[in-house]
Amino acid sequence: MRNGTLRRRAAARLACALGALLVAALARADQAPVADEAFAVHGQATYVEQETSGFHAPYRGTNSLSPDQGRETFDATVDVGARLWSGAEGWLSGEVDQGFGLDDTLGLAGFPSGEAYKVGRKRPYLRLPRAFVRDTVELGGAALAREPGPTQLGGGGRADRLVVTVGKFSVGDLFDTNQYAHDPRADFMNWTAIDAGTFDYAADAWGYTVGAALEWYQGAYTLRGGAFELSNVPNSAHLEPGGHEFQIVAELEHRHELGGEPGRLLVTGFESRGRMALLDEATAVALANNGSVDLATLRRLRSRFGAHLTLEQALGPELGAFARAGGAAGNVETYEFTDVDHALAAGLSLKGTRWGRPGDTVGLAAMRNALSAARQRYLAAGGLGILVGDGRLPHAGAEAIVESYYAAAVGPAAAVTLDYQYVTNPAFNRDRGPVSVFALRLHAQF
């Protein structure tokens, strides 16, 4: 009880400090006299067909990946934005989804499609993934042009600024961003390539949450912080309202140049405060009940911490690199994202200018996902994670993934992508795999 009171007081103090900072910024704001876009509509549609090869699978469990299967997903989104007042914009996004990930988005901690959600349906259904307001307060510095795009109105501004975002959106819209590996509709598709595998960010089953974030851009640095609603239970389609279960995220970004080429380094940390089960306690119950354990009976209000580094670095006009390394507490169940306690990822992205296809992109990445000892014992006893669980795990090993893709531009606003992923020790299991995953992606936008 005392810890909860202290946390609420700390959150209140943080809110007061952020409010004071915003008031001070408003007092010294130097608005850029540049006309802003008043209204915008953007849209996209993406279709993904994905198939697994045959692979060695002597046994399987509830959350196992299946050999020789194919699945497809489709989504279409319309984003509508409007200028609310000087510096502020509001956005609504409507989306139609249909289809399933491989094995209903199960079987790999580094799941091979960021377009596959944890909810699959045969018939198309409508969602509202984003509904938020963004207010930008210009603080000065060099003039800055903001390119129009999905969820951003075009216009002018200043390099130094405060940005407040409130409403429903994805934590990944603001945190752990990377121009080479963050968009499963355009670049890499594997979950642990487009985000740090240990970033157990607040989200419903589709990857969105409700919360507020503040970004402070000053010179070469940006400081971000936010508070967001967790799901009502881990891996749920429903959020927990009222702040009873929540997550705090903080990020420091530094922009730099290496060899005359731009780059960014980000340090991101989070604390999730929700009802979670201790893994060693769950393991004991599973061993006593032949692998059967109801985590709901073991959940108590606890915290899970994690942190990671992200690098984005241009290596030339057409070539760029990214890298991520992170860790998260491995003594409790994962809450929202995937079953990874230690993660490494790195890759390259190359434009096709050299072979006369400047709109094309080829990418190559490698990921290594690993478990804590406690999570390994839990899975070995027959426990199930968010995405993995073969019923047993007698020979555990790190899940290693290599992904390559070629995205061929079809006109200025469409692309066809061929993607290949090779996975050893799927779901951390040396007894199964290796497996090849092939994908075709069709994407168009306006």
Residue, then its C-alpha position, 0 to 999 in steps of 0.5 A: m500500500r505504501n509503495g502504491t502511495l509513493r508511486r502516485r505521489a511521484a507521478a503527481r510530482l512528475a506531472c507538476a514538473l512537466g506542467a511547470l516546464l510547459v508553462a515556462a515554454l509557453a511564456r518564451a515560445d517563439q512561433a515560426p511565421v510559416a503557414d501550416e497545413a490545415f487538413a489532411v487525409h492519408g491512407q494505406a492498404t497492406y496485404v501479406e501472405q506468409e508461409t513456413s517450410g517443413f522443419h523438424a518438429p518431434y513434438r508440439g505444444t499449445n503455442s508451437l509453430s507448425p510446419d508447412q502452413g500458410r496464412e494471410t493478413f490484410d489491413a486498410t487505414v485512413d488517417v484524418g488530421a485537422r489543425l485545431w489551433s496554432g501548433a496543435e493538430g488532431w488525428l483520427s485513424g480508422e482501420v479495417d483488418q482481416g486475416f491471421g498470423l501463422d498459428d494465430t500469431l504464436g510459435l516464435a518469440g521473434f514473430p515474423s510479421g509485424e502486420a499480424y496482430k494477436v487477434g485474427r478473424k476471417r471476416p474484415y472488422l473495423r477498429l479505431p487505432r488512433a485518436f489523439v491531439r498533438d500540441t507543439v510549442e516552438l522554443g526557438g532555434a533553427a527553422l524546421a520544415r515538417e513534411p506532411g505524412p500519416t499522422q503529421l500535418g505539414g508546416g514550419g516550426r523550430a528545431d527547439r520545441l515541446v511536443v505534447t501528445v494525448g489520446k490513443f496511439s501506439v507507444g512505438d509512434l514516439f519511442d524506439t523509432n528508427q528509419y531503417a527498421h520500424d515499419p512492417r509495411a515498408d521495411f523489416m517484418n520481424w517483431t524483434a527487428i522493428d522494435a527491441g524484443t525486450f521493449d514490453y511496451a503498453a498496448d492492447a492486442w493490436g499494439y495501441t494504448v491510451g496515454a500522454a507523452l511529452e517530448w522536449y527537443q533542445g539542440a542535439y538532444t530530445l528527452r521523451g517521457g510518457a505514461f500509458e495504460l496497460s491491458n487489463v490482463p497480460n496480452s489482452a484486447h482490453l485496456e485497464p482504465g483509470g491508471h490502476e495498471f500503467q507503464i512509464v516510459a522514458e527516452l533520451e535521444h542524441r543526434h550526431e554525425l559520423g564521417g559527415e553522415p547523420g545518426r541517432l542514439l536512443v536510450t529507452g527505459f520502462e517500468s510496467r506496474g500491473r498484476m503479474a505472476l512470478l515465474d518461479e512460483a508458476t513453475a512450482v505449480a506447473l511441476a506439481n500439476n503435470g504442466s498445468v498452471d493458471l497464471a491468473t491465480l498467481r498474479r499480484l501487483r508487481s513491476r517489470f523493468g527494461a531498458h535498451l539502446t537503439l542506433e540509427q546511422a547513415l553510412g552513405p547517401e543510399l546505405g544505412a545501419f541500425a542496431r538494438a540491444g536490450g534487457a528486461a526483468g526475467n522473474v515475472e511474466t511478460y505483459e504485452f509484447t513478446d517472450v524475450d528477456h535479452a535481445l540483440a539486433a542489427g541490420l543494413s538497408l540499401k536503396g537501389t540507386r546503384w542499379g537504376r532503381p532508386g525507389d527500391t530497398v534491400g534489407l538484411a538483419a540478424m536478431r538474437n533473442a534469449l530467455s532468463a533462467a526463470r523463464q526457461r525453467y517455466l517453459a521447461a515445466g510446460g508453462l506458456g508465454i505470450l507467444v511461445g510454449d512447446g509444452r516442454l523445453p528439455h534443450a533450450g537455446a537462444e532464438a536466432i533469426v536472419e531476415s532479408y527483403y527486397a521492396a520493389a517500388v511500383g510507381p511513387a506510392a506502392a511497393v511489392t516486397l519479397d521477404y525471407q526469414y531463417v530461424t534456428n531454435p524457434a521458441f528457444n527450442r533446440d529440438r525443433g527447426p530450423v525453419s524458413v519463413f517466406a512472405l509476399r507483401l503488397h503495399a500502397q498508400f496515398 
